[in-house]
Structure formats: structure tokens, C-alpha cells
Amino acid sequence: MISTGLQQLDEFLSGGIPNGIITDIYGSSGTGKTQLLFQICINAIKNGGNILYQDTTGSFRPERLLEIQKQQNLTFDLLEKITVSRITNTSEQIKSIDIMSVSNFSLIVIDNITDLFSYEYPKEDTIFEKNSLFIKYIHNLSLVAINKKIPIVITNMIRNIEGTEMENMRTAIDPFTHIKIKLTKTSSKYYAEISWLLHKTHFSYKIYSTGLSNYPEDI
């Protein structure tokens, strides 16, 4: 169990991110998805964990982690506990399952899980091939979480389909992700909507340089 650093989210999840399942954090750009990932990574390291961080978009910024390390006065080097893997195509992403299966990581993070699939299979006539490959991939990913008894946390993006915001490749992802965390923003606040099995909740949050935090009046 890994704390998310958000009190209301941890309480809803009975303590934090659980082992053995995939947790899906999705939302539009600028809602704090990667920031929340960093919080989860840091809390995992505080518990003695070691992390595989797969970056499919080239957006991983080590200086951001070092900034948080300094602000929190942490005495250990965060980057020594994180193995960053830059994934550049779907073939690499799919083959990485083999590495995960024989590794001893206590947490696996994938930021962003669908980006490369959508980039390499953009046309209507490739949707079936894209979905078939992805479903096999995420099924095998879920088996890693189950067999290794570790948490896997992924991020995903939002697509606007005929005026409606939907998670990218939602129908392929939903059967394999048990915890869904949707991050959104309005003109004045950020909101999180969480679903786990048949339970749902929501709350507002702020984004600081040190990470995401609940509104004090909401706690």
C-alpha cells in the first residue's frame, strides 16, 4: 500500500495504492497527472521501494524530482531508486513486459500508456489492429501486477469525441484497470473523480510546487 499524498484519496482507497492491480490516472494536460505519479513514487521510495518508471512521451524531468527532494528535505537520492526507461515505440513497450516479469521492482509506473499506440495507429482502418495489440499488452501487464503482487500505476490522456471528453482507448483499458482516477480542471479549481469497484467519490485539490494537495476546507 502506497500513500498518494492526498488524504481524501488515501482514505477512499483504505490507505493508498494497493498491490496486485493497475491504477489508472487520466485527464487532460495540466491537471497534475505526472505530479501525482511523482508523489506516489516518492512515497514508495520512503517505504524502501525501487521503481521502474517508463516514459513514453519524453516528458520525464529528473530536475522536478530533485526540486521536490530539496523542498521536502529528503536525505536520500530519489534518482538512485528510480530506473527510468524511455520507450519510443509500441514494440519496445510490448516487449518490456518480459523485463517486468523477471524484475524485482516494487512499483511500476507507465506515463503515458496509450500515446504510442495512438501515434502509430492513427487511421480508422488500423483501429482493430491497434486495439488487439493493446488489449493483449494490458492483459499481460495486469498479470505482472497479479503475479508479482505489486502496484502498477499508469497515466492516460483525454480525447474529445463529438464534443464529449472520453479517456483514450477507454473500452480497451477499463476491463483491466480497477482503480480509475480522473483529474479535471475548471477556471477556479482542480477536481478528482475516483471509482473503485462499485464505489465512487470526488474532491477538489490544488497543485503546488511540492505536488498535489487537498483543499483544507474539504478535509
LUMNU-658363 format. One record per atom (N, C-alpha, C): residue in one letter; residue number from 1; atom name; x, y, z. Coordinates in steps of 0.05 Angstrom, whole numbers, plus 5000, padded with zeros to 4 digits. Example, Ala and Ser with C-alpha at 12.3 -4.5 7.8 and 13.67 -1.06 7.14 Angstrom:
BEGIN
resn|resi|name|xx|yy|zz
A|1|N|5264|4886|5156 $
A|1|CA|5246|4910|5156 $
A|1|C|5264|4934|5156 $
S|2|N|5257|4955|5142 $
S|2|CA|5273|4979|5143 $
S|2|C|5258|5001|5157 $
END
This chain:
BEGIN
resn|resi|name|xx|yy|zz
M|1|N|5017|4976|5000 $
M|1|CA|5000|5000|5000 $
M|1|C|5018|5025|5000 $
I|2|N|5013|5042|4980 $
I|2|CA|5030|5066|4978 $
I|2|C|5012|5091|4980 $
S|3|N|5019|5109|4998 $
S|3|CA|5004|5134|5001 $
S|3|C|5006|5151|4975 $
T|4|N|4984|5164|4968 $
T|4|CA|4984|5182|4945 $
T|4|C|4992|5210|4952 $
G|5|N|4992|5216|4978 $
G|5|CA|4998|5243|4988 $
G|5|C|4973|5260|4989 $
L|6|N|4951|5249|4980 $
L|6|CA|4925|5263|4982 $
L|6|C|4908|5249|5002 $
Q|7|N|4902|5263|5024 $
Q|7|CA|4888|5250|5047 $
Q|7|C|4861|5238|5039 $
Q|8|N|4845|5252|5024 $
Q|8|CA|4819|5242|5017 $
Q|8|C|4821|5218|4999 $
L|9|N|4840|5218|4981 $
L|9|CA|4844|5195|4963 $
L|9|C|4854|5171|4978 $
D|10|N|4872|5175|4996 $
D|10|CA|4882|5153|5012 $
D|10|C|4860|5140|5030 $
E|11|N|4843|5157|5041 $
E|11|CA|4822|5147|5058 $
E|11|C|4802|5131|5041 $
F|12|N|4796|5140|5017 $
F|12|CA|4778|5125|5000 $
F|12|C|4789|5098|4992 $
L|13|N|4816|5098|4988 $
L|13|CA|4829|5073|4979 $
L|13|C|4839|5056|5003 $
S|14|N|4829|5063|5027 $
S|14|CA|4836|5048|5052 $
S|14|C|4866|5048|5057 $
G|15|N|4879|5071|5051 $
G|15|CA|4907|5073|5057 $
G|15|C|4925|5082|5034 $
G|16|N|4916|5077|5009 $
G|16|CA|4933|5085|4986 $
G|16|C|4931|5065|4963 $
I|17|N|4950|5066|4946 $
I|17|CA|4951|5049|4922 $
I|17|C|4956|5020|4930 $
P|18|N|4938|5001|4925 $
P|18|CA|4941|4973|4933 $
P|18|C|4959|4957|4914 $
N|19|N|4969|4935|4924 $
N|19|CA|4985|4917|4908 $
N|19|C|4967|4900|4889 $
G|20|N|4978|4889|4868 $
G|20|CA|4965|4869|4852 $
G|20|C|4946|4879|4831 $
I|21|N|4943|4905|4828 $
I|21|CA|4924|4916|4808 $
I|21|C|4936|4939|4793 $
I|22|N|4923|4947|4771 $
I|22|CA|4931|4971|4756 $
I|22|C|4913|4995|4764 $
T|23|N|4926|5017|4771 $
T|23|CA|4912|5041|4778 $
T|23|C|4916|5061|4754 $
D|24|N|4894|5072|4745 $
D|24|CA|4893|5088|4720 $
D|24|C|4888|5117|4728 $
I|25|N|4907|5135|4723 $
I|25|CA|4904|5164|4727 $
I|25|C|4902|5177|4700 $
Y|26|N|4879|5190|4694 $
Y|26|CA|4876|5202|4668 $
Y|26|C|4863|5230|4670 $
G|27|N|4868|5245|4649 $
G|27|CA|4858|5272|4648 $
G|27|C|4871|5288|4627 $
S|28|N|4863|5313|4623 $
S|28|CA|4875|5330|4602 $
S|28|C|4902|5340|4612 $
S|29|N|4916|5353|4594 $
S|29|CA|4942|5364|4600 $
S|29|C|4940|5386|4621 $
G|30|N|4959|5386|4640 $
G|30|CA|4959|5407|4660 $
G|30|C|4942|5402|4685 $
T|31|N|4932|5378|4688 $
T|31|CA|4915|5371|4711 $
T|31|C|4931|5358|4734 $
G|32|N|4957|5353|4730 $
G|32|CA|4973|5343|4752 $
G|32|C|4978|5313|4751 $
K|33|N|4974|5300|4728 $
K|33|CA|4977|5271|4727 $
K|33|C|5006|5262|4734 $
T|34|N|5025|5274|4721 $
T|34|CA|5053|5267|4726 $
T|34|C|5061|5275|4754 $
Q|35|N|5051|5298|4763 $
Q|35|CA|5057|5307|4790 $
Q|35|C|5048|5286|4811 $
L|36|N|5024|5276|4806 $
L|36|CA|5013|5255|4825 $
L|36|C|5030|5230|4823 $
L|37|N|5039|5223|4799 $
L|37|CA|5057|5200|4797 $
L|37|C|5082|5204|4813 $
F|38|N|5094|5228|4812 $
F|38|CA|5118|5233|4827 $
F|38|C|5113|5230|4857 $
Q|39|N|5090|5240|4867 $
Q|39|CA|5083|5237|4895 $
Q|39|C|5082|5207|4903 $
I|40|N|5069|5191|4887 $
I|40|CA|5067|5163|4892 $
I|40|C|5095|5150|4892 $
C|41|N|5112|5157|4873 $
C|41|CA|5139|5147|4871 $
C|41|C|5155|5154|4897 $
I|42|N|5153|5178|4905 $
I|42|CA|5168|5187|4928 $
I|42|C|5159|5172|4953 $
N|43|N|5133|5169|4956 $
N|43|CA|5123|5154|4980 $
N|43|C|5131|5125|4979 $
A|44|N|5133|5114|4955 $
A|44|CA|5142|5086|4952 $
A|44|C|5171|5083|4961 $
I|45|N|5187|5103|4953 $
I|45|CA|5216|5103|4960 $
I|45|C|5219|5106|4990 $
K|46|N|5203|5123|5002 $
K|46|CA|5203|5127|5031 $
K|46|C|5198|5100|5046 $
N|47|N|5183|5083|5033 $
N|47|CA|5177|5056|5044 $
N|47|C|5198|5035|5037 $
G|48|N|5220|5045|5024 $
G|48|CA|5241|5026|5017 $
G|48|C|5238|5014|4989 $
G|49|N|5221|5024|4973 $
G|49|CA|5215|5013|4947 $
G|49|C|5235|5021|4926 $
N|50|N|5235|5006|4904 $
N|50|CA|5251|5013|4880 $
N|50|C|5232|5012|4856 $
I|51|N|5235|5031|4838 $
I|51|CA|5214|5037|4818 $
I|51|C|5224|5035|4790 $
L|52|N|5207|5024|4772 $
L|52|CA|5211|5025|4744 $
L|52|C|5192|5047|4733 $
Y|53|N|5204|5067|4721 $
Y|53|CA|5188|5089|4710 $
Y|53|C|5191|5089|4680 $
Q|54|N|5170|5081|4666 $
Q|54|CA|5170|5081|4637 $
Q|54|C|5158|5107|4626 $
D|55|N|5175|5120|4610 $
D|55|CA|5167|5146|4598 $
D|55|C|5163|5143|4568 $
T|56|N|5139|5144|4559 $
T|56|CA|5133|5140|4530 $
T|56|C|5131|5166|4514 $
T|57|N|5132|5189|4528 $
T|57|CA|5129|5215|4515 $
T|57|C|5153|5233|4516 $
G|58|N|5174|5224|4531 $
G|58|CA|5198|5241|4534 $
G|58|C|5194|5264|4553 $
S|59|N|5174|5262|4571 $
S|59|CA|5167|5285|4589 $
S|59|C|5179|5281|4617 $
F|60|N|5193|5259|4622 $
F|60|CA|5204|5256|4649 $
F|60|C|5226|5277|4654 $
R|61|N|5223|5291|4677 $
R|61|CA|5242|5312|4683 $
R|61|C|5255|5306|4711 $
P|62|N|5279|5296|4711 $
P|62|CA|5293|5290|4736 $
P|62|C|5296|5314|4754 $
E|63|N|5299|5338|4742 $
E|63|CA|5302|5362|4758 $
E|63|C|5278|5368|4775 $
R|64|N|5255|5359|4765 $
R|64|CA|5230|5363|4781 $
R|64|C|5231|5346|4806 $
L|65|N|5240|5322|4804 $
L|65|CA|5243|5305|4828 $
L|65|C|5263|5316|4847 $
L|66|N|5285|5326|4837 $
L|66|CA|5306|5337|4854 $
L|66|C|5296|5362|4868 $
E|67|N|5279|5377|4855 $
E|67|CA|5267|5401|4868 $
E|67|C|5249|5392|4891 $
I|68|N|5233|5372|4887 $
I|68|CA|5216|5362|4909 $
I|68|C|5233|5351|4932 $
Q|69|N|5254|5336|4924 $
Q|69|CA|5273|5325|4944 $
Q|69|C|5284|5347|4962 $
K|70|N|5291|5369|4950 $
K|70|CA|5302|5392|4965 $
K|70|C|5281|5405|4983 $
Q|71|N|5257|5409|4972 $
Q|71|CA|5236|5422|4987 $
Q|71|C|5227|5405|5010 $
Q|72|N|5228|5379|5008 $
Q|72|CA|5219|5361|5029 $
Q|72|C|5242|5354|5048 $
N|73|N|5266|5364|5043 $
N|73|CA|5290|5359|5059 $
N|73|C|5295|5329|5062 $
L|74|N|5293|5315|5039 $
L|74|CA|5297|5286|5040 $
L|74|C|5327|5280|5040 $
T|75|N|5336|5261|5056 $
T|75|CA|5364|5256|5059 $
T|75|C|5375|5235|5040 $
F|76|N|5357|5223|5024 $
F|76|CA|5366|5203|5005 $
F|76|C|5362|5213|4976 $
D|77|N|5376|5201|4957 $
D|77|CA|5375|5209|4929 $
D|77|C|5352|5194|4915 $
L|78|N|5332|5209|4908 $
L|78|CA|5308|5196|4895 $
L|78|C|5316|5182|4869 $
L|79|N|5334|5195|4854 $
L|79|CA|5340|5184|4828 $
L|79|C|5355|5157|4829 $
E|80|N|5368|5151|4852 $
E|80|CA|5381|5125|4855 $
E|80|C|5361|5103|4857 $
K|81|N|5337|5109|4865 $
K|81|CA|5316|5089|4870 $
K|81|C|5297|5086|4846 $
I|82|N|5300|5102|4825 $
I|82|CA|5282|5102|4802 $
I|82|C|5298|5094|4777 $
T|83|N|5289|5073|4764 $
T|83|CA|5301|5065|4738 $
T|83|C|5282|5076|4717 $
V|84|N|5292|5096|4702 $
V|84|CA|5276|5109|4681 $
V|84|C|5282|5095|4654 $
S|85|N|5261|5086|4641 $
S|85|CA|5263|5073|4616 $
S|85|C|5248|5090|4595 $
R|86|N|5262|5100|4576 $
R|86|CA|5250|5116|4554 $
R|86|C|5240|5097|4532 $
I|87|N|5214|5095|4529 $
I|87|CA|5202|5077|4509 $
I|87|C|5194|5094|4485 $
T|88|N|5203|5086|4461 $
T|88|CA|5199|5103|4437 $
T|88|C|5180|5091|4417 $
N|89|N|5172|5065|4420 $
N|89|CA|5153|5054|4401 $
N|89|C|5137|5031|4415 $
T|90|N|5115|5023|4402 $
T|90|CA|5098|5003|4415 $
T|90|C|5112|4976|4417 $
S|91|N|5130|4970|4399 $
S|91|CA|5145|4944|4401 $
S|91|C|5161|4943|4426 $
E|92|N|5175|4965|4433 $
E|92|CA|5190|4966|4458 $
E|92|C|5172|4964|4482 $
Q|93|N|5149|4978|4480 $
Q|93|CA|5130|4978|4502 $
Q|93|C|5119|4950|4508 $
I|94|N|5113|4936|4487 $
I|94|CA|5102|4908|4490 $
I|94|C|5123|4889|4500 $
K|95|N|5148|4892|4489 $
K|95|CA|5170|4874|4498 $
K|95|C|5179|4879|4527 $
S|96|N|5173|4903|4537 $
S|96|CA|5181|4910|4564 $
S|96|C|5168|4893|4585 $
I|97|N|5146|4880|4578 $
I|97|CA|5132|4862|4596 $
I|97|C|5151|4839|4605 $
D|98|N|5167|4830|4587 $
D|98|CA|5186|4808|4593 $
D|98|C|5206|4817|4615 $
I|99|N|5215|4842|4614 $
I|99|CA|5233|4852|4634 $
I|99|C|5219|4855|4661 $
M|100|N|5194|4865|4660 $
M|100|CA|5179|4868|4685 $
M|100|C|5175|4841|4699 $
S|101|N|5171|4820|4683 $
S|101|CA|5164|4794|4694 $
S|101|C|5187|4782|4710 $
V|102|N|5212|4790|4704 $
V|102|CA|5235|4778|4717 $
V|102|C|5249|4799|4735 $
S|103|N|5237|4822|4739 $
S|103|CA|5249|4843|4755 $
S|103|C|5240|4841|4784 $
N|104|N|5253|4858|4800 $
N|104|CA|5245|4858|4829 $
N|104|C|5236|4886|4837 $
F|105|N|5224|4901|4818 $
F|105|CA|5213|4928|4824 $
F|105|C|5189|4925|4843 $
S|106|N|5187|4944|4861 $
S|106|CA|5164|4944|4879 $
S|106|C|5141|4961|4869 $
L|107|N|5146|4978|4849 $
L|107|CA|5126|4994|4836 $
L|107|C|5134|4999|4807 $
I|108|N|5114|4996|4789 $
I|108|CA|5118|5002|4761 $
I|108|C|5100|5024|4752 $
V|109|N|5111|5045|4739 $
V|109|CA|5096|5068|4730 $
V|109|C|5099|5070|4700 $
I|110|N|5077|5076|4686 $
I|110|CA|5078|5080|4657 $
I|110|C|5064|5106|4650 $
D|111|N|5079|5125|4640 $
D|111|CA|5069|5151|4633 $
D|111|C|5077|5158|4604 $
N|112|N|5061|5154|4586 $
N|112|CA|5032|5151|4583 $
N|112|C|5027|5124|4570 $
I|113|N|5006|5110|4577 $
I|113|CA|5003|5082|4568 $
I|113|C|4993|5080|4539 $
T|114|N|4978|5099|4529 $
T|114|CA|4966|5096|4502 $
T|114|C|4978|5113|4481 $
D|115|N|4995|5132|4488 $
D|115|CA|5005|5152|4470 $
D|115|C|5018|5140|4445 $
L|116|N|5036|5121|4448 $
L|116|CA|5050|5109|4425 $
L|116|C|5031|5093|4407 $
F|117|N|5012|5079|4420 $
F|117|CA|4993|5063|4404 $
F|117|C|4976|5082|4386 $
S|118|N|4967|5104|4397 $
S|118|CA|4951|5123|4382 $
S|118|C|4968|5137|4360 $
Y|119|N|4994|5141|4366 $
Y|119|CA|5011|5154|4347 $
Y|119|C|5017|5135|4323 $
E|120|N|5022|5110|4329 $
E|120|CA|5030|5091|4307 $
E|120|C|5006|5080|4292 $
Y|121|N|4982|5081|4304 $
Y|121|CA|4958|5071|4290 $
Y|121|C|4936|5092|4290 $
P|122|N|4941|5114|4275 $
P|122|CA|4922|5137|4276 $
P|122|C|4897|5134|4259 $
K|123|N|4898|5116|4239 $
K|123|CA|4876|5116|4219 $
K|123|C|4854|5097|4227 $
E|124|N|4830|5102|4216 $
E|124|CA|4807|5086|4222 $
E|124|C|4811|5057|4215 $
D|125|N|4825|5051|4193 $
D|125|CA|4828|5024|4184 $
D|125|C|4849|5008|4201 $
T|126|N|4861|5021|4220 $
T|126|CA|4881|5008|4237 $
T|126|C|4871|5005|4266 $
I|127|N|4846|5013|4271 $
I|127|CA|4835|5012|4298 $
I|127|C|4834|4983|4309 $
F|128|N|4826|4964|4292 $
F|128|CA|4824|4937|4302 $
F|128|C|4851|4926|4310 $
E|129|N|4871|4931|4293 $
E|129|CA|4898|4922|4299 $
E|129|C|4909|4935|4324 $
K|130|N|4904|4961|4326 $
K|130|CA|4914|4976|4350 $
K|130|C|4901|4965|4375 $
N|131|N|4875|4961|4375 $
N|131|CA|4861|4951|4399 $
N|131|C|4869|4923|4406 $
S|132|N|4873|4906|4385 $
S|132|CA|4881|4878|4390 $
S|132|C|4908|4877|4404 $
L|133|N|4927|4892|4393 $
L|133|CA|4954|4893|4405 $
L|133|C|4953|4904|4434 $
F|134|N|4938|4925|4437 $
F|134|CA|4937|4938|4463 $
F|134|C|4924|4921|4484 $
I|135|N|4902|4908|4477 $
I|135|CA|4888|4891|4496 $
I|135|C|4906|4868|4506 $
K|136|N|4920|4856|4487 $
K|136|CA|4939|4834|4494 $
K|136|C|4961|4845|4513 $
Y|137|N|4971|4869|4506 $
Y|137|CA|4992|4882|4522 $
Y|137|C|4982|4888|4551 $
I|138|N|4959|4900|4553 $
I|138|CA|4950|4908|4580 $
I|138|C|4940|4884|4596 $
H|139|N|4931|4863|4583 $
H|139|CA|4925|4838|4597 $
H|139|C|4950|4827|4609 $
N|140|N|4971|4826|4594 $
N|140|CA|4997|4816|4604 $
N|140|C|5008|4834|4626 $
L|141|N|5003|4859|4624 $
L|141|CA|5011|4878|4645 $
L|141|C|4997|4873|4671 $
S|142|N|4971|4867|4668 $
S|142|CA|4955|4861|4693 $
S|142|C|4965|4836|4706 $
L|143|N|4974|4816|4690 $
L|143|CA|4985|4792|4701 $
L|143|C|5011|4797|4716 $
V|144|N|5027|4816|4707 $
V|144|CA|5051|4824|4722 $
V|144|C|5044|4834|4750 $
A|145|N|5024|4851|4751 $
A|145|CA|5014|4862|4776 $
A|145|C|5005|4840|4795 $
I|146|N|4990|4821|4784 $
I|146|CA|4979|4799|4800 $
I|146|C|5000|4780|4809 $
N|147|N|5017|4771|4790 $
N|147|CA|5037|4751|4797 $
N|147|C|5060|4761|4814 $
K|148|N|5068|4786|4810 $
K|148|CA|5089|4798|4826 $
K|148|C|5079|4811|4851 $
K|149|N|5052|4813|4853 $
K|149|CA|5039|4825|4877 $
K|149|C|5049|4854|4882 $
I|150|N|5050|4869|4860 $
I|150|CA|5059|4897|4862 $
I|150|C|5039|4916|4849 $
P|151|N|5039|4941|4856 $
P|151|CA|5021|4961|4843 $
P|151|C|5033|4970|4817 $
I|152|N|5016|4974|4797 $
I|152|CA|5024|4986|4772 $
I|152|C|5007|5011|4768 $
V|153|N|5019|5034|4764 $
V|153|CA|5004|5059|4761 $
V|153|C|5009|5070|4733 $
I|154|N|4988|5075|4718 $
I|154|CA|4990|5086|4691 $
I|154|C|4977|5113|4689 $
T|155|N|4986|5128|4669 $
T|155|CA|4971|5153|4662 $
T|155|C|4960|5150|4634 $
N|156|N|4939|5165|4629 $
N|156|CA|4927|5165|4602 $
N|156|C|4916|5193|4596 $
M|157|N|4910|5197|4571 $
M|157|CA|4900|5223|4562 $
M|157|C|4870|5222|4556 $
I|158|N|4860|5246|4550 $
I|158|CA|4832|5250|4544 $
I|158|C|4829|5257|4514 $
R|159|N|4809|5245|4502 $
R|159|CA|4802|5252|4474 $
R|159|C|4774|5266|4474 $
N|160|N|4772|5285|4456 $
N|160|CA|4746|5298|4452 $
N|160|C|4732|5286|4428 $
I|161|N|4711|5271|4434 $
I|161|CA|4696|5257|4413 $
I|161|C|4668|5268|4411 $
E|162|N|4664|5283|4389 $
E|162|CA|4638|5296|4384 $
E|162|C|4629|5312|4407 $
G|163|N|4647|5328|4418 $
G|163|CA|4640|5346|4440 $
G|163|C|4641|5334|4468 $
T|164|N|4646|5308|4469 $
T|164|CA|4646|5294|4495 $
T|164|C|4675|5285|4502 $
E|165|N|4684|5292|4526 $
E|165|CA|4711|5283|4534 $
E|165|C|4710|5254|4544 $
M|166|N|4728|5238|4532 $
M|166|CA|4729|5210|4539 $
M|166|C|4758|5201|4542 $
E|167|N|4763|5182|4559 $
E|167|CA|4790|5172|4562 $
E|167|C|4799|5158|4537 $
N|168|N|4823|5162|4528 $
N|168|CA|4833|5150|4504 $
N|168|C|4834|5119|4506 $
M|169|N|4822|5106|4487 $
M|169|CA|4821|5076|4486 $
M|169|C|4808|5064|4511 $
R|170|N|4788|5078|4520 $
R|170|CA|4774|5071|4545 $
R|170|C|4764|5042|4545 $
T|171|N|4751|5034|4523 $
T|171|CA|4739|5007|4523 $
T|171|C|4759|4985|4525 $
A|172|N|4784|4991|4516 $
A|172|CA|4805|4971|4518 $
A|172|C|4818|4971|4546 $
I|173|N|4818|4994|4559 $
I|173|CA|4832|4996|4585 $
I|173|C|4814|4988|4608 $
D|174|N|4788|4995|4607 $
D|174|CA|4770|4991|4630 $
D|174|C|4770|4963|4642 $
P|175|N|4770|4942|4626 $
P|175|CA|4768|4915|4638 $
P|175|C|4793|4908|4655 $
F|176|N|4815|4922|4652 $
F|176|CA|4840|4914|4665 $
F|176|C|4849|4934|4686 $
T|177|N|4834|4956|4690 $
T|177|CA|4841|4976|4710 $
T|177|C|4820|4978|4731 $
H|178|N|4827|4972|4756 $
H|178|CA|4807|4970|4777 $
H|178|C|4802|4997|4791 $
I|179|N|4823|5013|4792 $
I|179|CA|4820|5040|4805 $
I|179|C|4824|5061|4783 $
K|180|N|4803|5078|4780 $
K|180|CA|4804|5100|4760 $
K|180|C|4805|5127|4774 $
I|181|N|4825|5143|4767 $
I|181|CA|4827|5170|4779 $
I|181|C|4827|5190|4756 $
K|182|N|4805|5204|4754 $
K|182|CA|4802|5224|4733 $
K|182|C|4808|5252|4744 $
L|183|N|4827|5266|4732 $
L|183|CA|4834|5293|4741 $
L|183|C|4824|5313|4720 $
T|184|N|4810|5333|4730 $
T|184|CA|4799|5354|4713 $
T|184|C|4804|5382|4725 $
K|185|N|4800|5402|4708 $
K|185|CA|4804|5429|4719 $
K|185|C|4782|5448|4707 $
T|186|N|4774|5467|4724 $
T|186|CA|4756|5488|4715 $
T|186|C|4772|5514|4717 $
S|187|N|4758|5536|4714 $
S|187|CA|4772|5561|4715 $
S|187|C|4783|5568|4742 $
S|188|N|4772|5555|4763 $
S|188|CA|4780|5562|4790 $
S|188|C|4791|5539|4807 $
K|189|N|4784|5514|4799 $
K|189|CA|4793|5491|4816 $
K|189|C|4800|5467|4800 $
Y|190|N|4815|5449|4813 $
Y|190|CA|4821|5423|4802 $
Y|190|C|4803|5403|4816 $
Y|191|N|4793|5383|4801 $
Y|191|CA|4775|5363|4814 $
Y|191|C|4785|5335|4807 $
A|192|N|4782|5317|4826 $
A|192|CA|4789|5289|4822 $
A|192|C|4764|5272|4826 $
E|193|N|4759|5254|4807 $
E|193|CA|4737|5235|4810 $
E|193|C|4749|5207|4811 $
I|194|N|4742|5192|4831 $
I|194|CA|4754|5166|4835 $
I|194|C|4733|5144|4836 $
S|195|N|4738|5122|4822 $
S|195|CA|4720|5099|4823 $
S|195|C|4736|5074|4829 $
W|196|N|4726|5058|4846 $
W|196|CA|4739|5033|4854 $
W|196|C|4717|5012|4859 $
L|197|N|4717|4992|4842 $
L|197|CA|4695|4972|4842 $
L|197|C|4668|4987|4839 $
L|198|N|4650|4986|4858 $
L|198|CA|4624|4999|4855 $
L|198|C|4623|5026|4870 $
H|199|N|4646|5034|4881 $
H|199|CA|4647|5057|4898 $
H|199|C|4658|5081|4883 $
K|200|N|4648|5105|4888 $
K|200|CA|4657|5129|4875 $
K|200|C|4659|5152|4895 $
T|201|N|4677|5170|4891 $
T|201|CA|4679|5195|4907 $
T|201|C|4692|5216|4890 $
H|202|N|4692|5241|4900 $
H|202|CA|4705|5263|4886 $
H|202|C|4714|5284|4906 $
F|203|N|4734|5299|4899 $
F|203|CA|4743|5321|4916 $
F|203|C|4759|5341|4899 $
S|204|N|4763|5364|4910 $
S|204|CA|4779|5385|4896 $
S|204|C|4808|5384|4907 $
Y|205|N|4827|5394|4892 $
Y|205|CA|4855|5395|4900 $
Y|205|C|4869|5419|4888 $
K|206|N|4892|5424|4900 $
K|206|CA|4909|5446|4890 $
K|206|C|4935|5434|4880 $
I|207|N|4949|5448|4862 $
I|207|CA|4975|5440|4852 $
I|207|C|4996|5460|4862 $
Y|208|N|5014|5451|4878 $
Y|208|CA|5036|5467|4888 $
Y|208|C|5062|5458|4875 $
S|209|N|5084|5472|4881 $
S|209|CA|5110|5463|4871 $
S|209|C|5119|5437|4883 $
T|210|N|5108|5432|4907 $
T|210|CA|5115|5406|4921 $
T|210|C|5096|5384|4913 $
G|211|N|5075|5389|4897 $
G|211|CA|5057|5368|4889 $
G|211|C|5028|5375|4892 $
L|212|N|5011|5355|4892 $
L|212|CA|4982|5359|4895 $
L|212|C|4975|5358|4924 $
S|213|N|4955|5375|4932 $
S|213|CA|4946|5375|4960 $
S|213|C|4916|5381|4960 $
N|214|N|4902|5369|4980 $
N|214|CA|4874|5374|4984 $
N|214|C|4869|5403|4993 $
Y|215|N|4845|5413|4987 $
Y|215|CA|4837|5438|4999 $
Y|215|C|4832|5433|5029 $
P|216|N|4843|5449|5047 $
P|216|CA|4840|5444|5076 $
P|216|C|4811|5444|5084 $
E|217|N|4794|5461|5071 $
E|217|CA|4766|5462|5079 $
E|217|C|4750|5437|5071 $
D|218|N|4762|5421|5052 $
D|218|CA|4748|5397|5043 $
D|218|C|4754|5372|5060 $
I|219|N|4775|5374|5077 $
I|219|CA|4783|5351|5094 $
I|219|C|4767|5350|5119 $
END
